[in-house]
């Protein structure tokens, strides 16, 4: 049983015993790489040397204590071991140096590595970081912001910036855990943490990814994709637990190229930047290539600015669980989903200032009973359906309004390539919304083609707008009322009879 698994199963009183059985190593700026590093009195000088000694050891479980602040100029790469890196006493900082050595492996040849890498091909492995700051200082080696090329088609990978500060592309089970007091700052390359293949990233309570210096991330020269995000997954998994944070950084929090993402912590203060990979600046979470993403009950996404979306879904699936919140976004769309048959909202989207709170394009979605889209100020629609999208509404779209000088329906249904439909079911509500513009219905705008809005139940009440409550606008667009109630709404401005 590995050290990481032992710790996960043991009560707190037994954890110290498990750690006590691990081989201890010490690193200090005042140490020497000619020492054995096995005591406080004989520390090594670099994490790179500690990794070399760990890899040559017959043991499986290791603790590396960082005794002072360090500047690192080479990668510490661990193979098939269970390693914990932590500070000795007060929290210390390991900073990427102005120069950083290239590294070679059989897949990539010579390339620019992460500060720490963990690999395994034949047994489970793990890396745990606690009570330690890793700081990239915004630095990077190479110039092209794109991933290194592996295999026979590889070129000079030294032109590509480093994938991450901590990275793993292990082909057997490998877990990277950022524990209490672990803080990764100012990533300069593609990401702060990258996991791919069988590697998994966990952020537990008290861990942080952030920028502490002023950074405006750049795309890079020809051939660049742009930085990926603080967390970059490729076909792997990322689990962010309650009280973990990704905060106050420029670009994007999580870029998921396949795999599974579960967020239960806080993502806040992301400043949008169109230079990031696949654009959509300002994303807290970008899901693509059939990635599955879940915002769990304690997840909060808040305070993002500068354009783009909080959550971008390009294929795959997305779920907001009850208790999850997206709030207080400025010039940022809430959730935009494209080409997905499984999008579920059962959380809360509120306090948003942007074009839409939700935008669906070729999507089948559901606003569940606890889903609440409220008190947003939008420029086009609060919920926007187009190009063959379908939405069932069991929850509430209430108390939203149009941004100054705009026309905004609470629910806007349009073709733009495919027929879209929405259905209001028992318990669903579209209430208290205000369109202060000069056109569109205040509650529902069925814009064109054979798009439709059906009421099987629920209520539409207390809305105000220039074209009444529900406007059926062009072509064969339809409003079908099988049940529910439309009451006490108000036409303002150019009064048009309620449909």
PyMOL commands that set and color helices and strands:
alter all, ss='L'
color gray80, all
select helices_A, chain A and resi 3-9+12-20+40-42+47-56+157-159
alter helices_A, ss='H'
color red, helices_A
select strands_A, chain A and resi 23-27+61-66+70-72+76-79+82-87+92-96+102-105+109-112+116-119+125-130+132-135+166-168+174-178+183-185+193-196+199-203+208-210+231-234+237-240+245-247+254-257+260-263+266-268+285-288+292-295+300-302+309-314+317-320+325-330+333-345+348-354+358-367+372-374+377-378+381-386+390-393+396-398+401-402+409-413+421-424+429-431+444-446+452-455+459-461+464-465+470-472+478-481+485-487+490-491
alter strands_A, ss='S'
color yellow, strands_A
deselect
rebuild
show_as cartoon
